[in-house]
Amino acid sequence: MTEEDSGKRNLTCPCGEFIRGETEDELIDLVNAHLKAEHPGHDYTRDQILFMAT
């Protein structure tokens, strides 16, 4: 885990979808893809996503 990597890899969307990435960057990419496909118009920053992640 690097200084820039908080170790957060999992997020459960309020819709119930569980999203897991192998890295923090992958988690961000997967969450953004989920938002685009399932929740158009709901955009979150990297920091907002990581705040919700575990």
MARBA-3410 file (N, C-alpha, C, O; in Angstrom, 1 decimal):
54
0.8,-1.2,0.0,0.0,0.0,0.0,0.9,1.2,0.0,1.8,1.4,0.8 ~ 0.7,2.1,-0.9,1.5,3.3,-1.0,0.8,4.5,-0.2,-0.3,4.4,0.2 ~ 1.6,5.6,-0.1,1.1,6.7,0.6,-0.2,7.2,-0.1,-1.1,7.8,0.6 ~ -0.3,7.1,-1.4,-1.5,7.6,-2.1,-2.6,6.6,-2.2,-3.7,6.9,-2.6 ~ -2.4,5.4,-1.7,-3.4,4.3,-1.8,-3.8,4.0,-0.3,-3.1,3.6,0.5
-5.1,4.3,-0.1,-5.7,4.1,1.2,-6.0,2.6,1.6,-6.3,2.3,2.7 ~ -5.9,1.8,0.6,-6.2,0.4,0.8,-7.7,0.0,0.7,-8.1,-1.1,0.9 ~ -8.5,1.0,0.3,-9.9,0.8,0.1,-10.1,0.1,-1.2,-9.7,0.6,-2.3 ~ -10.8,-1.0,-1.2,-11.0,-1.8,-2.4,-12.5,-2.2,-2.7,-12.8,-2.7,-3.7 ~ -13.4,-1.9,-1.7,-14.8,-2.3,-1.8,-15.8,-1.2,-1.6,-15.5,-0.3,-0.8
-16.9,-1.3,-2.3,-17.9,-0.3,-2.1,-19.3,-1.0,-2.4,-19.4,-1.7,-3.4 ~ -20.2,-0.7,-1.6,-21.6,-1.2,-1.8,-22.4,0.0,-2.2,-22.6,0.9,-1.4 ~ -22.9,0.1,-3.4,-23.7,1.2,-3.9,-25.1,1.1,-3.1,-25.5,0.1,-2.7 ~ -25.7,2.3,-2.9,-27.0,2.3,-2.2,-28.0,1.4,-3.0,-29.0,1.0,-2.3 ~ -27.8,1.1,-4.2,-28.8,0.3,-5.0,-28.6,-1.2,-4.6,-29.3,-2.1,-5.0
-27.5,-1.5,-3.9,-27.2,-2.9,-3.5,-26.1,-3.5,-4.2,-25.6,-4.6,-3.8 ~ -25.6,-2.9,-5.3,-24.5,-3.5,-6.1,-23.2,-3.5,-5.3,-22.8,-2.4,-4.8 ~ -22.5,-4.6,-5.1,-21.2,-4.7,-4.5,-20.2,-4.6,-5.5,-20.2,-5.3,-6.5 ~ -19.2,-3.7,-5.3,-18.2,-3.4,-6.3,-16.8,-3.6,-5.6,-16.6,-3.0,-4.6 ~ -15.9,-4.4,-6.2,-14.6,-4.7,-5.6,-13.6,-4.5,-6.7,-13.7,-5.0,-7.8
-12.5,-3.8,-6.4,-11.4,-3.6,-7.3,-10.1,-4.2,-6.7,-10.0,-4.3,-5.4 ~ -9.2,-4.6,-7.5,-7.9,-5.2,-7.0,-7.0,-4.0,-6.5,-6.2,-4.3,-5.6 ~ -7.3,-2.9,-7.0,-6.5,-1.7,-6.6,-7.5,-0.5,-6.4,-8.7,-0.6,-6.8 ~ -7.1,0.5,-5.7,-7.9,1.7,-5.5,-8.3,2.3,-6.9,-9.4,2.6,-7.1 ~ -7.3,2.3,-7.8,-7.6,2.9,-9.1,-8.7,2.0,-9.9,-9.6,2.6,-10.5
-8.6,0.7,-9.7,-9.6,-0.2,-10.4,-10.9,0.0,-9.8,-11.9,0.1,-10.5 ~ -11.0,0.2,-8.4,-12.3,0.4,-7.8,-12.9,1.7,-8.3,-14.1,1.7,-8.6 ~ -12.1,2.8,-8.4,-12.7,4.0,-9.0,-13.2,3.8,-10.4,-14.3,4.3,-10.7 ~ -12.5,3.1,-11.2,-12.9,2.9,-12.6,-14.2,2.1,-12.6,-15.1,2.4,-13.4 ~ -14.3,1.0,-11.8,-15.5,0.2,-11.7,-16.7,0.9,-11.2,-17.8,0.8,-11.7
-16.5,1.7,-10.2,-17.6,2.5,-9.6,-18.1,3.5,-10.7,-19.3,3.7,-10.9 ~ -17.2,4.2,-11.3,-17.6,5.2,-12.4,-18.3,4.5,-13.5,-19.3,5.1,-14.0 ~ -17.9,3.3,-13.9,-18.6,2.5,-15.0,-20.0,2.2,-14.5,-21.0,2.3,-15.2 ~ -20.1,1.7,-13.2,-21.4,1.4,-12.6,-22.3,2.6,-12.6,-23.5,2.6,-13.0 ~ -21.8,3.8,-12.2,-22.6,5.0,-12.1,-23.1,5.4,-13.5,-24.2,5.7,-13.7
-22.2,5.3,-14.5,-22.6,5.7,-15.9,-23.7,4.8,-16.4,-24.6,5.2,-17.1 ~ -23.6,3.4,-16.1,-24.5,2.5,-16.6,-25.9,2.5,-15.9,-26.9,2.4,-16.5 ~ -25.8,2.6,-14.6,-27.0,2.4,-13.7,-27.6,3.7,-13.1,-28.7,3.7,-12.8 ~ -26.8,4.7,-13.0,-27.2,5.9,-12.4,-26.7,7.2,-13.1,-26.0,8.0,-12.6 ~ -27.1,7.3,-14.4,-26.7,8.5,-15.2,-27.0,9.8,-14.4,-28.0,10.0,-13.9
-26.0,10.7,-14.5,-26.2,12.0,-13.9,-25.7,12.0,-12.4,-25.6,13.1,-11.8 ~ -25.3,10.8,-11.9,-24.8,10.8,-10.5,-23.2,10.7,-10.7,-22.7,9.6,-11.0 ~ -22.6,11.7,-10.5,-21.1,11.8,-10.6,-20.5,12.1,-9.3,-20.9,12.9,-8.6 ~ -19.4,11.3,-9.0,-18.7,11.5,-7.7,-17.2,11.7,-8.0,-16.7,11.1,-8.9 ~ -16.6,12.4,-7.2,-15.1,12.6,-7.3,-14.4,11.3,-6.7,-15.1,10.5,-6.0
-13.2,11.2,-7.0,-12.4,10.1,-6.5,-12.5,10.1,-4.9,-12.6,9.1,-4.3 ~ -12.3,11.3,-4.4,-12.3,11.4,-2.9,-13.7,11.0,-2.3,-13.8,10.4,-1.3 ~ -14.8,11.4,-3.0,-16.1,11.0,-2.5,-16.3,9.5,-2.6,-16.8,8.9,-1.7 ~ -15.8,8.9,-3.7,-15.9,7.4,-3.8,-15.1,6.7,-2.7,-15.6,5.8,-2.1 ~ -13.9,7.2,-2.5,-13.1,6.6,-1.4,-13.6,6.8,0.0,-13.4,6.0,0.8
-14.3,7.9,0.2,-14.9,8.1,1.5,-16.0,7.1,1.8,-16.1,6.7,2.9 ~ -16.7,6.6,0.7,-17.8,5.6,0.9,-17.2,4.2,0.9,-17.9,3.3,1.3 ~ -16.0,4.0,0.4,-15.4,2.7,0.2,-14.9,2.1,1.6,-14.6,2.9,2.5 ~ -14.7,0.8,1.6,-14.1,0.2,2.7,-12.9,-0.6,2.3,-12.2,-1.2,3.1
END
